[in-house]
Amino acid sequence: MAKYLALFLFLLLLLRLPLSAQAATSVEIKDVARELVCLCGDCNRESLATCLCTAFAVPQREHIGQLLDRGKSRQEIIDEYVSTYGQIALAAPPPEGYNLLAWIAPFAALAFGVFLVRSVLRNWRGSSDPESAPVAASPPPIDEKRERLRRELERFDEGE
């Protein structure tokens, strides 16, 4: 019985080996390459997953595929690129230290802009608080307007 159990476990192990030795798919390669940028200097730091330059991007994607075939994890490959090329190889700066400013600054600028627009609109419209709003002078009554119009017309007629 133990002999059959050992044979069964050996067969299971044999069946699992080809699964782990499969070549990395292009989706897996591009998933890792999406975190890195092309450093050829001609493509303006385009993502390594989408860059078409044959001088740098294509060989680097092949290298990523080879590393995945050897069993390296996504993070191990990214760490290797960072150790080789530095933080400049990353598509997005890590949210720590001075790089944290790159993550916070856009939101801070947006909040400041909203506050500024709100303040300008409030000043243009006047205060929204009715108690602090200045009281407008009430227009003269209609009788006063008619009397004034009558006087103006009389002066006009006399001037002719």
C-alpha positions as CSV (number, residue, x, y, z in Angstrom):
1,M,0.0,0.0,0.0
2,A,2.8,2.4,0.9
3,K,4.4,1.6,-2.4
4,Y,1.3,2.7,-4.4
5,L,1.0,5.8,-2.3
6,A,4.6,6.7,-3.1
7,L,4.0,6.0,-6.8
8,F,0.9,8.1,-6.7
9,L,2.7,11.1,-5.1
10,F,5.5,10.7,-7.6
11,L,3.1,10.9,-10.5
12,L,1.4,13.9,-9.0
13,L,4.8,15.6,-8.7
14,L,5.7,14.7,-12.3
15,L,2.4,16.2,-13.5
16,R,3.0,19.5,-11.7
17,L,6.5,20.0,-13.0
18,P,5.6,20.9,-16.6
19,L,3.1,23.4,-15.3
20,S,5.7,25.4,-13.5
21,A,8.2,25.1,-16.4
22,Q,5.9,26.8,-18.9
23,A,7.1,29.8,-20.7
24,A,5.8,33.2,-19.5
25,T,2.9,34.5,-21.5
26,S,2.9,38.0,-23.1
27,V,0.3,39.1,-20.6
28,E,2.5,38.2,-17.7
29,I,5.5,39.9,-19.3
30,K,3.5,43.1,-20.0
31,D,2.1,43.0,-16.4
32,V,5.6,43.4,-15.1
33,A,6.8,45.7,-17.9
34,R,3.9,48.1,-17.2
35,E,5.6,49.0,-13.9
36,L,8.8,50.0,-15.7
37,V,9.7,52.6,-18.3
38,C,11.8,52.4,-21.5
39,L,15.2,54.0,-20.9
40,C,16.4,54.2,-24.5
41,G,16.1,58.0,-24.5
42,D,14.2,58.3,-27.7
43,C,10.6,57.4,-26.6
44,N,10.2,59.9,-23.7
45,R,9.9,57.4,-20.9
46,E,7.1,55.4,-22.4
47,S,5.9,52.3,-20.5
48,L,8.1,49.3,-21.2
49,A,4.9,47.3,-21.9
50,T,3.9,49.5,-24.9
51,C,7.2,50.9,-26.2
52,L,8.1,49.6,-29.7
53,C,11.8,50.6,-29.8
54,T,13.9,47.6,-30.8
55,A,17.0,49.0,-29.1
56,F,15.9,48.7,-25.5
57,A,12.2,47.7,-25.0
58,V,12.1,44.5,-27.0
59,P,15.2,43.0,-25.4
60,Q,14.1,44.1,-22.0
61,R,10.7,42.4,-22.4
62,E,12.5,39.2,-23.5
63,H,14.7,39.5,-20.4
64,I,11.6,39.8,-18.2
65,G,10.2,36.7,-19.9
66,Q,13.4,34.8,-19.2
67,L,13.3,35.9,-15.5
68,L,9.7,34.8,-15.2
69,D,10.6,31.5,-16.8
70,R,13.3,31.0,-14.1
71,G,10.6,31.4,-11.5
72,K,11.3,35.0,-10.3
73,S,8.3,36.9,-9.0
74,R,7.0,40.2,-10.3
75,Q,8.4,42.1,-7.4
76,E,11.8,40.4,-7.6
77,I,12.1,41.5,-11.3
78,I,11.1,45.1,-10.5
79,D,13.6,45.2,-7.6
80,E,16.3,43.9,-10.0
81,Y,15.6,46.7,-12.4
82,V,15.6,49.3,-9.7
83,S,19.0,48.0,-8.4
84,T,20.3,48.1,-12.0
85,Y,18.9,51.4,-13.3
86,G,17.8,53.2,-10.1
87,Q,14.4,54.6,-9.2
88,I,14.2,56.2,-12.7
89,A,13.3,52.8,-14.1
90,L,9.9,52.9,-12.3
91,A,6.8,54.1,-14.1
92,A,5.4,55.7,-10.9
93,P,7.5,56.9,-8.0
94,P,6.9,54.9,-4.8
95,P,4.7,56.8,-2.3
96,E,7.4,57.3,0.3
97,G,9.8,60.0,1.4
98,Y,10.3,62.9,-1.1
99,N,8.4,61.0,-3.8
100,L,5.3,61.3,-1.6
101,L,5.1,64.9,-2.7
102,A,4.4,63.7,-6.3
103,W,1.3,61.9,-4.9
104,I,0.1,64.6,-2.6
105,A,0.8,67.8,-4.7
106,P,-2.0,67.2,-7.3
107,F,-4.7,66.8,-4.7
108,A,-3.4,69.8,-2.7
109,A,-3.4,71.9,-5.8
110,L,-7.0,70.8,-6.7
111,A,-8.2,71.6,-3.1
112,F,-6.5,75.0,-3.3
113,G,-8.1,75.7,-6.7
114,V,-11.5,74.8,-5.5
115,F,-11.1,77.1,-2.5
116,L,-9.8,79.9,-4.7
117,V,-12.7,79.6,-7.2
118,R,-15.2,79.4,-4.3
119,S,-13.8,82.6,-2.8
120,V,-13.8,84.5,-6.1
121,L,-17.4,83.5,-6.8
122,R,-18.5,84.4,-3.3
123,N,-16.9,87.9,-3.7
124,W,-18.5,88.4,-7.1
125,R,-21.9,87.3,-5.9
126,G,-21.7,89.0,-2.6
127,S,-21.9,87.4,0.8
128,S,-24.4,84.6,1.0
129,D,-25.3,85.6,4.6
130,P,-28.4,87.8,4.3
131,E,-27.7,89.5,7.6
132,S,-24.3,90.8,6.6
133,A,-25.4,91.8,3.1
134,P,-25.7,95.6,2.7
135,V,-29.3,96.9,2.5
136,A,-30.1,98.3,-0.9
137,A,-31.8,101.7,-1.0
138,S,-35.5,101.3,-1.7
139,P,-36.7,102.8,-5.0
140,P,-38.7,105.9,-4.9
141,P,-42.5,105.4,-4.9
142,I,-44.4,105.5,-8.2
143,D,-46.1,108.8,-7.3
144,E,-42.7,110.5,-6.9
145,K,-41.6,109.1,-10.3
146,R,-44.7,110.4,-12.0
147,E,-44.3,113.9,-10.4
148,R,-40.7,114.0,-11.5
149,L,-41.6,113.0,-15.1
150,R,-44.3,115.7,-15.2
151,R,-41.9,118.4,-14.1
152,E,-39.3,117.3,-16.6
153,L,-41.9,117.4,-19.4
154,E,-43.0,120.8,-18.4
155,R,-39.4,122.1,-18.4
156,F,-39.0,120.5,-21.8
157,D,-42.1,122.2,-23.1
158,E,-41.1,125.5,-21.7
159,G,-37.7,125.2,-23.4
160,E,-39.2,125.1,-26.9
